[in-house]
Amino acid sequence: MYENKISARQLRRMIFIETFGAGALSIPAFACYKEQNGFWSLIFYGVFLTGTIAFFIIFSGKISEENFENRKIGKTGLARDANINVSKMQTRLKSINFPEVLPQPIKFVYMIRFFINAVALFYFFGKTIQTVYMPESSFLFIIFPAAILLCYSLYTTLQKRARFLEIIFPWIITTYFIAVILSFIGIEKAMQIGNAGEFWQGILSDNIFRSMGNGYLMLLCSSPIEFLLFLRSAAEERGTETKNRKVEDKNNKEGKDDKAIRDIITAVAGAILCNVLFCFLSVRTLGPTLTSQSEWPVIKMMQLIRMPGGFLERFDILPIIFWILCMMAVLSGYLYYGWSIFQTRSRGCLKNFLGITFVCLVLLTCVVEKHTLLWTFYLKYKAFVDFPLSLILPLVVWLFKRQKDFNYQEKTEKDKEERKNIAKYKEDKKIEKSSVAKYKEDKEVKENSIAKYRNNKQAKYFAGITLLIFFPILFSLTGCQRLTDVEEKNYILSMYVDYPADEENAYQFWIARANLSEMEGQSDEIPCQITKIEARNLQQLEEKYLETVPGKIEWNHIYTIFLGSGIAANKTACTRLLKEWDNEWQKSPNVLLALCPENPKELYKIKNIPAGAAGQEINLLAEQNKEKYSGQICETPIDYLRAKQQQEDKITLYRVTIENGNLKIMTDEP
């Protein structure tokens, strides 16, 4: 009975997940777009989102109310003609959902819009996973299992979908707050709170019109708020039918309407608060420029977290967990509501052809991945076509319903004359009643047998397809096909970089790779093997290194990057190298930067530590001397780049020297 109805708590959680989900990792980049500090962008974002919510609340209520009034029992007289129970008829009519209200052309527009959004967001989902976490995996391998789950989510009801989102909501919100708390605790000196003067200077330096545009871009990340058109009427219907099957009175209806509005406002306010926290943390940690230059600044920020004990190396796994859950909710929402509209438009035709949706979703997403200009075109389409349509279409539906009301009133006058024949109609109805009842009974038995046969056949079909598809996928997800032994991986623990003045565009790298075969008896520091390579950039470095030392390079465990005197004097070459390092998602952003005028051969041959373990030793010394050097030291590449963007006069790095055969650390200005 309640398969298309949801509770108030489900409404709140669905609105929060779908409003917050799609742009959670990227919304700080939009806030700082075009060299803005983000304050006014957040203000305009809140204003725009509040206005959009008010619009959808008003028109979702008007469309639902018009739909009910158009079919009111008192106007048509159908209850008296057909001898139908009034309360039952009103409950049935009140349960009509939003897709059934739409005219046929509007249904077609909604279907196309929702499917385009689903394909584009699915591409963004696959691109994020591939770029940040699985660069060696094919795009199809990443999206294929997710596409199957999305298509299976179509074969459900609104109540089941609401229950699922209600279940995963605690996981999403808990993971989010753990990530935020760890960001405050673990980022340490990387976060620059600043003083009141700097705060007001940043606010006054923003361009109002650019900030307004940024606020609109942030609003696009919350565009699934239009799902409210489908959810509000479903939430209001829950509890409409009482135990005695009487329709609630006007006062109770208004009370339920007010409660639904409060639930919606609460959910959206929570989504705005979560986005504001992420924007604040990203801007104060990375700076406005680096935040706007990164596609996923939240992930970059979380990679900077340092916690004692080393129980988790990559804290960016926390935001990506709740982002994946939210993104799946948004994607399944676009497909589910579009599929619901399609079913009402086709009157049940092609109901079981979910495979068509699966094939189209995967193929079109792969086409977008091969032709990235389509993604650029989609961003413009989203800003100038899709979102304005999301506001125009409810207005058109409401105007269409008003015109239908006017036409209906004229028709009601004509119906008065036809009611004179009601008595005769009732007599004929009684005669036909027995035959109709028998016919309906036979028809129901026949339909039940056919439905049972189809369901059994469909269950066997889906079970077979599931076995054929999921077993290979589960096997492939184990990673056995690309299994790499630990001994075959090249764990880079430190790197010495120099830039000779006599060679143009050529860096000299000394790579310290962990020598795992000599680790026996070593507890704190690992011996390393040194390889010298000349390259123009990091990409060429990796290519040449793999030609010399076969295997797979692992950069996530690197401790220190030593900057020689040549690259320290050439700040342009140093900045170019560190920018390339920062843009690579597979390289650790927490690596320690240190100036080292010493010869790299002498650096990596210190006798009182394992061979080549200078990077680990310096990292340990830096941790031990944090309180001694409590000034603003640029410890990581992001610290250095942020200082360059802010045009600081003095950039302080750690300085490494060798005294009496021992490594010493101090501070110096390059």
C-alpha positions, 0 to 999 in steps of 0.5 A, a space after each residue: 500500500 505504501 510502496 510509493 510513500 516515504 516517512 518524514 525521516 526518510 525525506 530528510 535523509 534523502 534530500 540531504 544525501 542527494 543535495 550534498 553528494 554529487 559535488 562534495 569533493 569539488 565544491 571548494 574549487 568552485 568557491 575559489 574559482 577565478 582567484 576568489 577567496 570564497 567568502 562571498 561565493 558561499 554567501 551567494 551559494 546559500 542565497 541561491 540555494 535557499 531561493 531554489 528550495 523555496 521555488 520547488 517547495 511552492 510549486 511542488 505543493 501547487 502541482 500536488 494540490 491542483 492534481 487533487 482538486 482536478 479529480 475531486 469526487 464532489 465535482 465529477 459525481 463518479 462516486 455516486 454514479 459508480 457506487 464507489 466508497 468516497 474515502 477509498 477513492 480520495 485516498 487512491 487519487 491522492 496517491 498519484 505521484 509527480 510523473 503521472 501529473 506531467 503532460 507527455 511532452 514534459 515527460 519526454 524532456 524530463 527523461 532526456 534531461 535525467 539520462 544526460 545527467 546520469 551519463 555525465 555524472 557517471 563519467 565524472 565518477 569513473 574519472 575520479 576513481 581512475 585518476 586518484 586511485 586506479 590509474 593503471 585500470 581501464 575506465 570500463 573496468 571501473 564503471 562496469 560493476 557500478 553500472 550493474 548496481 545502478 541498473 539493478 536499483 531501478 527494479 525497486 519502489 520508492 519506499 525501498 529506495 528510501 529505506 536503503 538511503 535511510 540505512 546508509 545515512 549514518 555511515 555517510 554522516 559518521 564518515 564525514 565528521 570523522 574526516 572533518 575532525 581528523 582534518 582539524 587535528 591532523 593537518 597541524 601547521 598546514 592550516 593557516 587560520 590567519 588574523 582578523 585583518 587578513 580575513 577582512 582583506 580577503 573578503 574585500 578583495 573579492 569581486 562581487 560579480 565573480 563571486 556571484 558566478 561562483 555561487 551559481 556554479 556551487 548551486 549546480 552541484 546541488 541541482 538534484 534538489 529538484 528531486 523534491 518534486 518527486 519526494 514531497 507529495 510522497 512524504 505528505 501522503 504517508 498517514 493520509 488514510 486513517 484506521 477508519 479509512 477517512 480522509 484527514 481534515 484540512 487542519 491536519 493536512 496543513 500541519 503535515 505540510 508544514 512538517 514536510 517543509 521543516 524537514 526539507 529546510 533542515 536537510 538542506 541546511 545540513 548540506 550547506 553546513 557540510 559544504 561550508 566546512 569543507 570549503 573552510 578547511 580546503 581554503 585555509 589548508 591549501 590556499 585559494 589558488 591551489 584550491 581552485 587549481 585542483 579538481 578534488 581539493 578535499 582529497 588533496 587536503 585529506 592527503 596532508 593529514 599526519 597522525 601519530 602511530 601511522 595506523 592509516 597512511 591515506 586519510 583521503 579514503 574517508 571522504 571518498 567513502 561517503 562521496 561514493 555512497 552519495 554519488 551512487 544515490 544521486 546517479 540511481 536517483 536520476 535513473 530511477 525517476 527517469 525510469 518512473 517517468 518512462 513507465 508512465 509514458 509507455 504504460 508498462 511497455 518495455 518494463 523488463 528491458 533494464 538491459 537497454 538502460 545498462 548498455 546505453 549507460 556504459 556505452 555513452 559513458 565510454 564515449 564521453 571518456 574518449 571524447 572529453 570535449 563532450 564533458 566540457 560541452 555538458 558543463 555549459 549545457 548544465 549551467 545554461 540549459 539544464 538547470 534553467 529547465 529544472 525551474 521552467 518545467 514545474 512552472 509550465 506544468 502548473 500553468 498547464 494544470 490551471 488551464 485544465 482546471 478552467 476547461 474542466 469547470 466548463 465541462 462540469 456544467 454540461 455534466 449536470 444534464 447527464 445526471 438526469 439519466 443516473 437512475 436508468 444507469 444504476 438499473 443497467 449497472 445492477 444487471 451488468 454487475 454480476 456478469 462484470 464481477 464474474 468477468 473480473 474474477 476470471 480475468 484476475 485469475 488469468 492475470 495472476 497465472 500469467 504474472 506468476 509465470 513471468 516472474 518465475 521466468 524473469 527470476 531465472 533469467 536474472 539469476 543466470 545473468 547474475 551468475 554469468 556477470 558477477 563471478 568474473 567481476 568478483 574474480 577480477 576485483 580480487 586483483 589476482 590478475 595484476 598481482 605484484 610481489 612486494 619484492 618486485 615493487 620499487 619503494 622510493 624512500 627519498 630523492 635528491 634533486 639538483 639543477 645544474 646551471 650548464 644544462 638547460 631543462 635537465 634535472 639530476 635525480 638520485 633515487 633511493 630505493 628500499 633494498 628489501 633483501 637487506 632488511 633483516 636486523 633493521 628495525 627503524 630505518 631501511 637500507 636503500 640502493 641509489 640510482 642516478 638519472 637525468 630527466 626533464 620532468 618526473 614523467 621522463 624520470 619514471 620512464 628512464 627509471 623503469 628501463 634501469 630497474 624493472 618493476 612498479 614504482 611506489 611513491 607513497 612511502 617517500 620520506 624526504 626530497 633533498 633540494 641541491 644548491 643548483 635547484 635551490 638557486 633556480 626558483 623557477 625550476 624548483 617551482 616547476 618541479 614541485 607543481 608537477 609533483 603536486 599534480 600527481 595524485 599517486 605521489 605523497 603530498 606529505 613528503 618532507 622538503 629539505 635543502 642539502 648543499 652536500 654532495 649526494 654521494 656523501 649524503 647517502 654514505 653516512 656510516 652511522 645509519 643504513 646505506 642510503 637511509 638519509 631521507 628516513 634519518 632527516 625525516 626523523 630529525 625533523 619530527 624530533 625538532 618540531 618544537 625547536 623550529 616552531 616558525 613558519 617552515 615550508 615542510 611539504 611541496 604544498 607549503 612551498 607552493 602556497 607561500 609562492 602564491 601568497 608572494 611571501 618574502 621569506 620562504 624557510 626550509 629545513 637545511 641539512 648538513 654533515 658534521 663529523 660524519 653525522 647528519 644535522 638539521 637546521 633552518 635556512 632560506 633558499 
